[in-house]
Amino acid sequence: QVQLVESGGGYVQAGGSLRLSCAAPRSITSNRDIGWYRRLIGRQRELVAYFTTDGNANYEKFVKGRFTISRDNAENMVYLQMTDLKPEDTGVYYCRAWGAHVVDYWGQGTQVTVSS
């Protein structure tokens, strides 16, 4: 079954860094935007950063230069490099691939915990 698989979450102190990885088969990403969402404690899932189908990277304003999305097309991987992490970044981070008139894919999520 085709799916998205995240990894790289964990526990880090405030100011630290983590890199999240999403294994995303080409069969999914060729006609979809792909990126990262997160669900913070007590809040709805929100977009963090994503690539459009033509390769443009987009970020939500709250990222403020701390996070960088990247991809390795040869390895079918999408990454989220997170720096200067804050306790308020604690939550579950998801990889998602979506587009018009196609099936929506979500990964299972990876937990990020930032201690103060």
C-alpha positions in Angstrom: 0.0 0.0 0.0 1.4 3.4 -1.0 1.9 5.7 2.0 3.9 8.5 3.5 6.2 7.6 6.4 7.7 10.2 8.7 10.7 9.9 11.0 13.1 12.0 12.9 10.9 13.4 15.7 12.2 13.3 19.3 13.0 15.2 22.4 15.1 18.3 22.3 15.8 21.2 24.6 14.7 24.7 23.7 17.1 26.2 21.1 17.9 22.8 19.7 17.3 21.4 16.2 15.7 18.4 14.6 15.3 17.2 11.1 12.1 15.4 10.1 12.1 13.1 7.2 9.2 11.9 5.0 9.5 9.0 2.6 7.2 10.0 -0.3 7.0 7.7 -3.3 7.2 9.5 -6.7 3.8 8.0 -7.6 2.3 10.2 -4.9 4.4 13.4 -5.3 4.4 13.7 -9.1 0.9 15.4 -9.2 0.6 16.7 -5.6 1.9 19.4 -3.4 3.8 17.9 -0.5 4.7 19.3 2.9 4.5 19.4 6.6 1.6 20.0 9.0 1.6 20.0 12.8 -0.9 19.5 15.5 0.1 21.4 18.7 -1.4 20.6 22.0 -5.0 21.7 22.2 -5.0 23.1 18.6 -6.1 22.0 15.2 -3.6 20.7 12.6 -1.9 23.6 10.8 0.3 23.9 7.8 4.0 24.5 8.4 5.7 24.4 5.0 5.2 22.8 1.6 6.4 22.3 -2.0 4.1 23.0 -4.9 4.1 20.6 -7.8 6.4 23.0 -9.7 9.0 22.9 -6.8 8.4 26.2 -5.1 8.8 26.2 -1.3 6.3 28.0 0.8 6.3 28.7 4.6 3.7 29.8 7.1 4.6 33.1 8.7 5.2 31.7 12.2 8.2 29.7 10.8 10.1 33.0 10.7 13.2 31.5 9.1 13.6 28.8 11.7 12.4 25.9 9.6 13.6 24.8 6.1 11.8 22.4 3.8 13.9 20.5 1.3 13.7 17.4 -0.8 15.8 14.7 -2.4 14.0 13.6 -5.5 16.4 10.8 -6.2 15.6 9.3 -2.8 12.0 10.3 -2.8 12.4 12.1 0.5 11.1 15.4 1.9 12.7 17.0 4.9 11.9 19.6 7.5 14.9 21.1 9.2 13.9 22.8 12.4 16.2 25.1 14.3 15.9 27.3 17.4 13.0 25.1 18.6 10.7 26.4 21.2 8.5 24.7 23.7 5.5 26.0 21.8 6.7 23.9 18.8 5.8 20.7 20.7 3.4 18.6 18.9 2.9 15.9 16.3 4.3 16.7 12.8 2.7 15.1 9.7 3.7 14.8 6.2 0.9 15.4 3.7 0.6 15.1 -0.1 -2.5 16.7 -1.7 -3.9 18.1 -4.9 -7.0 18.9 -6.8 -9.1 15.9 -7.8 -6.6 13.3 -6.3 -6.5 11.3 -3.2 -5.1 13.0 -0.1 -2.3 11.3 1.7 -1.2 11.7 5.3 1.6 10.1 7.2 1.2 8.7 10.7 2.9 11.6 12.4 6.0 12.0 14.4 6.2 13.5 17.9 8.4 16.5 18.6 8.9 17.5 22.2 10.8 20.7 23.1 11.6 21.2 26.7 12.2 24.6 28.3 
